[in-house]
Amino acid sequence: MARATAVHTPAIAALRLITIPISHYCEKARWVLELARLPYREERHLQAIHSIYTRRAGGGTTAPVLVTPGGVLAESADIVRWADAQAQLGLYPDADAGALEADFDAELGPHARRWMYHRILGHPDLIRAYGVAGVPRWESAALPAALPIVSRIIIRYLDIDDATAAESRDRVRTAFDDVAARLADGRRYLTGDRFTAADLAFAALSAAVIVPTRYGIRLPPVEELPEPFADEVRAMREHPAGRFALRLFDQERP
């Protein structure tokens, strides 16, 4: 868990973030909390099991869930807006930043996730090596036996098969092309000359297909990824939008 160094009131210091550690939506929440220098305790759980804890905390079936003294936030976009307001980060200088964030949440996030899961669910050694960072010991110990069941749940919940994964790859590539076109005029960030919620959302949600080294947990190096996913990740990293996302991880990720 990353630790912030800023001093805050006891109320803010009581934050609990319930996550699936590998989730790119959870990375989005970690990123903004650390950017805002808001201390938090991350409580990590495996897919499917996580919903027990998110519901118990007052959220729904998805992660992340942020428990604050003032209430529960159960969407990454709500967490970004809340942290932005707490620290006055200025992540929403205009309507464009929020609109782009919403588009990435609705389009890039789900399709990048489906593409990634389609490629790695058949590789249990990779999942065991990188998918259990920081989860309770009993969850990690149970993973070998639970993985076939969890995989079936993920496949059904995310509607993963060869056809839907191929569609998702096309839609992610379209999203990357759109971002590259927006950046073609030489701007440093998606809405101009400053880092906003749009940039944060794009970088965090693209992580499923660019596999950055600066992430909230350790991700596998590209050479450990199965083919054809390894070559696909290399190609997405070389795409202008992929290079942009990697720069944001290097320069803007606390």
C-alpha positions in Angstrom: 0.0 0.0 0.0 1.3 3.4 -0.9 1.6 5.8 2.0 0.9 9.5 1.8 3.1 11.9 3.8 0.8 14.8 4.2 -0.8 15.5 7.6 -4.6 15.4 7.6 -7.4 15.5 10.2 -8.3 12.2 11.9 -11.5 12.1 9.9 -9.7 12.1 6.6 -7.1 9.6 7.9 -9.9 7.1 8.5 -10.4 6.3 4.8 -10.8 2.6 3.8 -10.4 1.6 0.1 -11.7 -1.9 -0.7 -10.2 -3.2 -4.0 -9.5 -6.0 -6.3 -5.8 -5.3 -6.4 -5.2 -5.8 -10.1 -8.3 -3.9 -11.2 -7.7 -0.8 -13.3 -10.7 1.0 -11.8 -9.2 0.4 -8.4 -5.9 1.8 -9.7 -7.8 4.9 -10.7 -9.0 5.3 -7.1 -5.5 4.6 -5.7 -4.0 7.1 -8.1 -6.3 10.0 -7.1 -6.1 9.4 -3.4 -2.3 9.4 -3.5 -2.3 12.4 -5.8 -4.5 14.2 -3.2 -2.1 12.9 -0.5 -5.1 11.5 1.5 -3.9 8.6 3.7 -6.0 5.5 3.3 -6.0 1.8 4.2 -6.4 -0.5 1.2 -8.2 -3.7 1.8 -7.6 -6.1 -1.1 -9.6 -9.1 -2.1 -9.8 -11.6 -5.0 -12.4 -11.3 -7.7 -15.9 -12.6 -6.7 -14.9 -12.8 -3.1 -14.5 -9.0 -3.1 -18.3 -8.5 -3.3 -18.8 -9.8 0.2 -16.6 -7.0 1.5 -17.9 -4.2 -0.8 -21.5 -5.0 0.2 -20.6 -5.2 3.8 -19.0 -1.8 3.6 -22.1 -0.3 2.1 -21.4 -0.5 -1.6 -22.6 -2.8 -4.3 -20.9 -5.7 -6.0 -18.2 -3.8 -7.7 -14.8 -2.4 -6.6 -13.4 0.1 -5.7 -15.4 1.2 -2.6 -14.2 4.1 -0.5 -15.5 4.3 3.0 -15.2 7.9 4.3 -16.4 9.5 7.5 -19.1 11.2 5.5 -20.4 8.1 3.6 -19.6 5.4 1.1 -18.4 6.0 -2.5 -18.9 3.0 -4.8 -17.7 4.2 -8.2 -14.2 5.3 -9.2 -15.6 8.5 -10.8 -17.2 9.5 -7.5 -13.9 8.8 -5.6 -12.0 11.0 -8.1 -14.5 13.8 -7.6 -14.5 13.5 -3.9 -10.7 13.4 -3.6 -10.5 16.4 -6.0 -12.8 18.4 -3.8 -10.9 17.4 -0.6 -7.5 18.5 -2.0 -8.6 21.1 -4.5 -6.6 19.4 -7.2 -8.4 21.1 -10.1 -9.0 17.9 -12.0 -12.3 19.2 -13.5 -11.4 22.6 -14.9 -14.2 22.3 -17.5 -17.0 20.0 -18.6 -14.8 18.3 -21.2 -12.6 16.7 -18.5 -15.7 15.1 -16.8 -17.2 14.0 -20.1 -14.0 12.3 -21.3 -13.6 10.6 -18.0 -17.2 9.3 -18.3 -16.5 8.0 -21.8 -13.4 6.2 -20.7 -15.2 4.7 -17.8 -18.0 3.4 -20.0 -16.0 2.3 -23.1 -12.3 1.9 -22.5 -12.5 0.4 -19.1 -14.9 -2.5 -19.7 -13.4 -3.4 -23.1 -9.8 -3.3 -22.0 -10.7 -5.5 -19.1 -12.5 -8.1 -21.2 -9.6 -8.2 -23.7 -7.1 -8.7 -20.9 -9.1 -11.4 -19.1 -9.7 -13.3 -22.3 -5.9 -13.6 -22.8 -4.9 -14.5 -19.2 -7.6 -16.5 -17.6 -6.2 -19.7 -19.1 -2.8 -19.1 -17.4 -3.3 -19.9 -13.7 0.4 -19.6 -12.9 0.4 -16.0 -14.0 -2.7 -15.3 -12.0 -1.3 -16.9 -8.9 1.9 -14.9 -9.3 0.4 -11.5 -9.8 -3.3 -11.5 -8.9 -3.1 -12.0 -5.2 -0.9 -9.1 -4.0 -2.0 -8.1 -0.5 -5.1 -10.2 -0.2 -5.8 -12.0 3.0 -3.7 -15.1 3.5 -6.7 -17.4 3.4 -7.8 -16.0 0.0 -4.4 -16.6 -1.5 -4.3 -20.1 -0.1 -7.7 -20.9 -1.5 -7.0 -19.5 -5.0 -5.7 -22.8 -6.6 -8.9 -24.6 -5.7 -11.2 -21.6 -6.3 -9.6 -20.4 -9.6 -11.7 -22.5 -11.9 -14.9 -21.3 -10.2 -13.8 -17.7 -10.1 -12.8 -17.9 -13.7 -16.2 -19.1 -14.7 -17.8 -16.3 -12.7 -15.7 -13.7 -14.4 -16.3 -15.2 -17.9 -20.1 -15.2 -17.3 -20.2 -11.8 -15.6 -18.1 -10.0 -18.3 -19.5 -12.1 -21.2 -16.1 -13.2 -22.4 -15.7 -15.4 -25.5 -13.7 -15.2 -28.7 -16.2 -13.0 -30.5 -16.8 -10.5 -27.6 -13.0 -10.3 -26.9 -12.3 -9.5 -30.6 -15.0 -6.8 -30.5 -13.4 -5.4 -27.3 -9.9 -5.3 -28.9 -11.4 -3.3 -31.8 -13.1 -0.9 -29.5 -10.0 -0.3 -27.4 -8.0 0.4 -30.5 -10.6 2.9 -31.6 -10.4 4.6 -28.2 -6.7 4.8 -28.6 -7.0 6.2 -32.1 -9.4 8.9 -30.8 -7.0 9.9 -28.1 -4.1 10.0 -30.5 -6.1 12.2 -32.8 -6.9 14.6 -29.9 -3.2 14.8 -29.1 -2.1 15.3 -32.7 -2.1 19.1 -32.3 0.8 18.9 -29.9 -1.1 19.4 -26.6 0.5 17.7 -23.5 -2.8 16.6 -22.0 -6.2 15.6 -23.3 -7.9 18.9 -22.6 -5.0 21.2 -23.1 -2.0 22.1 -20.9 -2.9 20.6 -17.6 -3.5 17.1 -16.1 -7.2 16.5 -15.5 -9.5 13.6 -14.6 -9.6 12.7 -18.2 -5.9 12.0 -18.3 -6.1 10.1 -15.1 -8.9 8.0 -16.3 -7.4 7.2 -19.7 -4.0 6.2 -18.2 -5.5 4.1 -15.4 -8.0 2.3 -17.6 -5.5 1.7 -20.4 -3.3 -0.2 -17.9 -5.0 -3.5 -18.7 -3.5 -3.4 -22.2 -0.3 -1.5 -21.7 0.7 -3.2 -18.4 2.7 -0.3 -17.0 5.6 -0.8 -14.5 4.4 2.1 -12.2 1.2 0.6 -10.9 -0.4 0.1 -7.5 0.7 -3.5 -7.5 3.5 -5.3 -9.4 2.4 -6.4 -12.8 4.1 -9.0 -15.0 6.8 -7.9 -17.3 5.8 -8.2 -21.0 8.0 -11.2 -21.6 6.1 -13.2 -19.0 2.7 -12.5 -20.7 1.3 -15.3 -22.9 1.2 -14.9 -26.7 -0.5 -13.3 -28.5 -1.2 -10.9 -25.6 2.5 -10.0 -25.2 2.7 -8.8 -28.8 -0.6 -7.0 -28.4 0.7 -5.2 -25.3 3.9 -4.2 -27.1 1.8 -2.8 -30.0 -0.5 -0.8 -27.6 2.6 0.6 -25.8 4.0 1.8 -29.2 0.7 3.4 -30.2 0.8 7.2 -29.7 -2.0 7.0 -27.1 -0.1 4.1 -25.4 3.0 6.2 -25.2 1.0 9.0 -23.8 -0.5 6.8 -21.1 3.0 5.5 -20.1 4.2 9.0 -19.9 1.4 9.9 -17.5 2.3 6.9 -15.3 5.9 8.0 -15.3 5.3 11.7 -14.7 2.0 12.1 -13.0 1.5 8.9 -10.9 2.6 9.6 -7.3 
